């Protein structure tokens, strides 16, 4: 409808991107298992990257 504003996505606040965290278990230089967290940015899973609700 004319005059209506599109709502921005609450999860990404309209940016279309969100920071994510992935956890894994990896081996250190001595062969011991250590828990590792990887941080990265990708398209918002709630709005598909559009930034709109």
MOPAC internal coordinates of N, CA, C and O (Angstrom, degrees):
PM7 1SCF
backbone

  N    0.0000 0     0.00 0     0.00 0    0    0    0
  C    1.4521 1     0.00 0     0.00 0    1    0    0
  C    1.5236 1   109.20 1     0.00 0    2    1    0
  O    1.2310 1   120.97 1   -34.22 1    3    2    1
  N    1.2966 1   115.75 1   145.78 1    3    2    1
  C    1.4583 1   120.67 1  -179.69 1    5    3    2
  C    1.5238 1   109.92 1   -67.75 1    6    5    3
  O    1.2310 1   121.08 1   -39.83 1    7    6    5
  N    1.3228 1   115.53 1   140.17 1    7    6    5
  C    1.4582 1   120.54 1   178.06 1    9    7    6
  C    1.5168 1   114.39 1    89.31 1   10    9    7
  O    1.2310 1   119.89 1   166.99 1   11   10    9
  N    1.3352 1   117.81 1   -13.01 1   11   10    9
  C    1.4656 1   120.12 1   179.25 1   13   11   10
  C    1.5164 1   109.66 1   -84.54 1   14   13   11
  O    1.2310 1   120.59 1   -46.09 1   15   14   13
  N    1.3398 1   116.48 1   133.91 1   15   14   13
  C    1.4551 1   120.62 1   176.20 1   17   15   14
  C    1.5198 1   109.28 1   -89.71 1   18   17   15
  O    1.2310 1   121.43 1   -37.89 1   19   18   17
  N    1.3300 1   114.86 1   142.11 1   19   18   17
  C    1.4605 1   118.13 1   175.98 1   21   19   18
  C    1.5168 1   108.67 1   -75.59 1   22   21   19
  O    1.2310 1   120.93 1   -38.84 1   23   22   21
  N    1.3137 1   115.83 1   141.16 1   23   22   21
  C    1.4564 1   121.90 1   179.79 1   25   23   22
  C    1.5230 1   109.13 1   -80.28 1   26   25   23
  O    1.2310 1   120.79 1   -41.08 1   27   26   25
  N    1.3286 1   116.10 1   138.92 1   27   26   25
  C    1.4665 1   118.80 1   175.38 1   29   27   26
  C    1.5227 1   110.16 1   -81.78 1   30   29   27
  O    1.2310 1   121.13 1   -26.69 1   31   30   29
  N    1.3029 1   115.45 1   153.31 1   31   30   29
  C    1.4635 1   122.23 1   179.28 1   33   31   30
  C    1.5256 1   109.33 1   -67.02 1   34   33   31
  O    1.2310 1   120.15 1   -49.87 1   35   34   33
  N    1.3216 1   117.32 1   130.13 1   35   34   33
  C    1.4673 1   121.49 1   179.60 1   37   35   34
  C    1.5283 1   112.07 1   -70.46 1   38   37   35
  O    1.2310 1   120.16 1   148.38 1   39   38   37
  N    1.3271 1   117.30 1   -31.62 1   39   38   37
  C    1.4620 1   120.49 1  -176.24 1   41   39   38
  C    1.5280 1   112.47 1   -68.03 1   42   41   39
  O    1.2310 1   120.30 1   138.92 1   43   42   41
  N    1.3531 1   117.02 1   -41.08 1   43   42   41
  C    1.4640 1   120.11 1  -177.64 1   45   43   42
  C    1.5296 1   112.37 1  -109.77 1   46   45   43
  O    1.2310 1   120.38 1  -178.71 1   47   46   45
  N    1.3046 1   116.89 1     1.29 1   47   46   45
  C    1.4672 1   123.25 1  -179.91 1   49   47   46
  C    1.5325 1   112.08 1    57.20 1   50   49   47
  O    1.2310 1   120.92 1  -146.38 1   51   50   49
  N    1.3406 1   115.85 1    33.62 1   51   50   49
  C    1.4617 1   121.57 1   176.49 1   53   51   50
  C    1.5148 1   115.25 1    87.17 1   54   53   51
  O    1.2310 1   119.79 1   177.08 1   55   54   53
  N    1.3342 1   118.01 1    -2.92 1   55   54   53
  C    1.4682 1   120.96 1  -178.34 1   57   55   54
  C    1.5301 1   112.90 1   -76.17 1   58   57   55
  O    1.2310 1   120.21 1   151.37 1   59   58   57
  N    1.3190 1   117.21 1   -28.63 1   59   58   57
  C    1.4602 1   121.00 1  -176.21 1   61   59   58
  C    1.5184 1   112.91 1    84.19 1   62   61   59
  O    1.2310 1   120.13 1   175.87 1   63   62   61
  N    1.3407 1   117.36 1    -4.13 1   63   62   61
  C    1.4592 1   122.31 1  -179.55 1   65   63   62
  C    1.5178 1   109.99 1  -127.76 1   66   65   63
  O    1.2310 1   120.81 1   -33.16 1   67   66   65
  N    1.3223 1   116.06 1   146.84 1   67   66   65
  C    1.4596 1   120.95 1   174.53 1   69   67   66
  C    1.5236 1   109.49 1  -137.25 1   70   69   67
  O    1.2310 1   121.02 1   -28.83 1   71   70   69
  N    1.3360 1   115.65 1   151.17 1   71   70   69
  C    1.4601 1   120.55 1   176.13 1   73   71   70
  C    1.5160 1   107.90 1   -82.97 1   74   73   71
  O    1.2310 1   121.36 1   -44.51 1   75   74   73
  N    1.3156 1   115.00 1   135.49 1   75   74   73
  C    1.4574 1   120.29 1  -179.18 1   77   75   74
  C    1.5246 1   109.00 1  -121.91 1   78   77   75
  O    1.2310 1   121.11 1   -18.63 1   79   78   77
  N    1.3269 1   115.48 1   161.37 1   79   78   77
  C    1.4575 1   121.65 1   179.38 1   81   79   78
  C    1.5179 1   108.26 1  -133.49 1   82   81   79
  O    1.2310 1   120.89 1   -51.97 1   83   82   81
  N    1.3321 1   115.91 1   128.03 1   83   82   81
  C    1.4661 1   121.44 1   179.62 1   85   83   82
  C    1.5207 1   108.14 1  -118.79 1   86   85   83
  O    1.2310 1   120.52 1   -47.96 1   87   86   85
  N    1.3161 1   116.61 1   132.04 1   87   86   85
  C    1.4608 1   122.36 1  -178.42 1   89   87   86
  C    1.5226 1   109.72 1  -106.11 1   90   89   87
  O    1.2310 1   121.62 1   -38.99 1   91   90   89
  N    1.3295 1   114.50 1   141.01 1   91   90   89
  C    1.4715 1   119.53 1   176.58 1   93   91   90
  C    1.5245 1   109.09 1  -150.47 1   94   93   91
  O    1.2310 1   121.55 1   -11.95 1   95   94   93
  N    1.3060 1   114.64 1   168.05 1   95   94   93
  C    1.4615 1   121.49 1   174.55 1   97   95   94
  C    1.5243 1   106.43 1  -112.57 1   98   97   95
  O    1.2310 1   120.77 1   -54.84 1   99   98   97
  N    1.3295 1   116.13 1   125.16 1   99   98   97
  C    1.4563 1   121.63 1  -178.15 1  101   99   98
  C    1.5216 1   109.53 1  -127.46 1  102  101   99
  O    1.2310 1   121.09 1   -13.30 1  103  102  101
  N    1.3155 1   115.51 1   166.70 1  103  102  101
  C    1.4580 1   120.92 1   178.44 1  105  103  102
  C    1.5231 1   109.95 1   -96.26 1  106  105  103
  O    1.2310 1   120.71 1   -44.07 1  107  106  105
  N    1.3277 1   116.25 1   135.93 1  107  106  105
  C    1.4605 1   119.88 1   175.35 1  109  107  106
  C    1.5282 1   109.40 1   -85.11 1  110  109  107
  O    1.2310 1   120.29 1     3.87 1  111  110  109
  N    1.3281 1   117.05 1  -176.13 1  111  110  109
  C    1.4626 1   121.26 1  -176.33 1  113  111  110
  C    1.5312 1   113.45 1   -63.17 1  114  113  111
  O    1.2310 1   120.26 1   161.59 1  115  114  113
  N    1.3268 1   117.11 1   -18.41 1  115  114  113
  C    1.4686 1   121.58 1   178.98 1  117  115  114
  C    1.5307 1   112.75 1   -97.64 1  118  117  115
  O    1.2310 1   120.22 1  -178.21 1  119  118  117
  N    1.3290 1   117.18 1     1.79 1  119  118  117
  C    1.4561 1   120.74 1  -179.92 1  121  119  118
  C    1.5133 1   114.32 1    86.13 1  122  121  119
  O    1.2310 1   120.45 1  -171.12 1  123  122  121
  N    1.3285 1   116.75 1     8.88 1  123  122  121
  C    1.4706 1   120.83 1   178.64 1  125  123  122
  C    1.5250 1   110.11 1   -86.92 1  126  125  123
  O    1.2310 1   120.94 1   -35.38 1  127  126  125
  N    1.3203 1   115.81 1   144.62 1  127  126  125
  C    1.4585 1   120.27 1   177.41 1  129  127  126
  C    1.5261 1   109.93 1   -76.99 1  130  129  127
  O    1.2310 1   120.86 1   -46.21 1  131  130  129
  N    1.3403 1   115.96 1   133.79 1  131  130  129
  C    1.4642 1   121.13 1   176.86 1  133  131  130
  C    1.5317 1   108.79 1  -134.32 1  134  133  131
  O    1.2310 1   121.11 1   -37.37 1  135  134  133
  N    1.3196 1   115.48 1   142.63 1  135  134  133
  C    1.4627 1   120.65 1   176.55 1  137  135  134
  C    1.5254 1   108.40 1   -78.67 1  138  137  135
  O    1.2310 1   120.86 1   -46.48 1  139  138  137
  N    1.3463 1   115.96 1   133.52 1  139  138  137
  C    1.4584 1   121.63 1  -177.63 1  141  139  138
  C    1.5239 1   108.52 1  -130.59 1  142  141  139
  O    1.2310 1   120.88 1   -40.90 1  143  142  141
  N    1.3268 1   115.91 1   139.10 1  143  142  141
  C    1.4656 1   121.41 1   174.85 1  145  143  142
  C    1.5262 1   108.26 1  -114.31 1  146  145  143
  O    1.2310 1   120.71 1   -53.35 1  147  146  145
  N    1.3267 1   116.25 1   126.65 1  147  146  145
  C    1.4685 1   122.38 1   177.84 1  149  147  146
  C    1.5212 1   107.52 1  -106.62 1  150  149  147
  O    1.2310 1   120.01 1   -48.47 1  151  150  149
  N    1.3347 1   117.59 1   131.53 1  151  150  149
  C    1.4640 1   123.11 1   178.07 1  153  151  150
  C    1.5215 1   109.24 1  -108.96 1  154  153  151
  O    1.2310 1   121.07 1   -42.71 1  155  154  153
  N    1.3245 1   115.56 1   137.29 1  155  154  153
  C    1.4635 1   120.02 1   178.74 1  157  155  154
  C    1.5212 1   109.06 1  -154.04 1  158  157  155
  O    1.2310 1   121.00 1   -14.64 1  159  158  157
  N    1.3174 1   115.70 1   165.36 1  159  158  157
  C    1.4591 1   122.26 1   178.78 1  161  159  158
  C    1.5189 1   108.09 1  -114.03 1  162  161  159
  O    1.2310 1   120.62 1   -45.20 1  163  162  161
  N    1.3260 1   116.42 1   134.80 1  163  162  161
  C    1.4609 1   120.67 1   176.07 1  165  163  162
  C    1.5217 1   109.10 1  -148.79 1  166  165  163
  O    1.2310 1   121.13 1    -3.47 1  167  166  165
  N    1.3244 1   115.43 1   176.53 1  167  166  165
  C    1.4618 1   119.06 1  -177.67 1  169  167  166
  C    1.5242 1   110.51 1   -61.41 1  170  169  167
  O    1.2310 1   120.88 1   -34.34 1  171  170  169
  N    1.3043 1   115.92 1   145.66 1  171  170  169
  C    1.4437 1   123.36 1  -178.54 1  173  171  170
  C    1.5276 1   110.21 1   -62.69 1  174  173  171
  O    1.2310 1   120.56 1   -49.82 1  175  174  173
  N    1.3268 1   116.54 1   130.18 1  175  174  173
  C    1.4622 1   120.63 1  -179.71 1  177  175  174
  C    1.5250 1   112.47 1   -77.08 1  178  177  175
  O    1.2310 1   120.11 1   162.40 1  179  178  177
  N    1.3329 1   117.39 1   -17.60 1  179  178  177
  C    1.4672 1   120.24 1  -178.86 1  181  179  178
  C    1.5249 1   112.25 1   -80.06 1  182  181  179
  O    1.2310 1   120.76 1   140.44 1  183  182  181
  N    1.3450 1   116.15 1   -39.56 1  183  182  181
  C    1.4744 1   119.51 1  -176.52 1  185  183  182
  C    1.5249 1   112.23 1  -113.28 1  186  185  183
  O    1.2310 1   120.04 1  -178.74 1  187  186  185
  N    1.3343 1   117.54 1     1.26 1  187  186  185
  C    1.4535 1   120.79 1  -179.92 1  189  187  186
  C    1.5159 1   113.52 1    70.73 1  190  189  187
  O    1.2310 1   120.29 1  -161.79 1  191  190  189
  N    1.3231 1   117.05 1    18.21 1  191  190  189
  C    1.4559 1   121.55 1   178.54 1  193  191  190
  C    1.5218 1   115.06 1    92.24 1  194  193  191
  O    1.2310 1   120.58 1  -178.96 1  195  194  193
  N    1.3283 1   116.49 1     1.04 1  195  194  193
  C    1.4748 1   119.22 1  -177.41 1  197  195  194
  C    1.5373 1   112.10 1   -79.21 1  198  197  195
  O    1.2310 1   120.37 1   155.30 1  199  198  197
  N    1.3396 1   116.89 1   -24.70 1  199  198  197
  C    1.4626 1   120.81 1  -176.86 1  201  199  198
  C    1.5170 1   113.54 1    81.24 1  202  201  199
  O    1.2310 1   120.71 1   179.24 1  203  202  201
  N    1.3316 1   116.24 1    -0.76 1  203  202  201
  C    1.4679 1   120.97 1  -177.48 1  205  203  202
  C    1.5193 1   110.48 1  -112.37 1  206  205  203
  O    1.2310 1   121.33 1   -35.84 1  207  206  205
  N    1.3220 1   115.07 1   144.16 1  207  206  205
  C    1.4667 1   120.52 1   179.65 1  209  207  206
  C    1.4991 1   110.97 1   -75.86 1  210  209  207
  O    1.2310 1   120.10 1   180.00 1  211  210  209

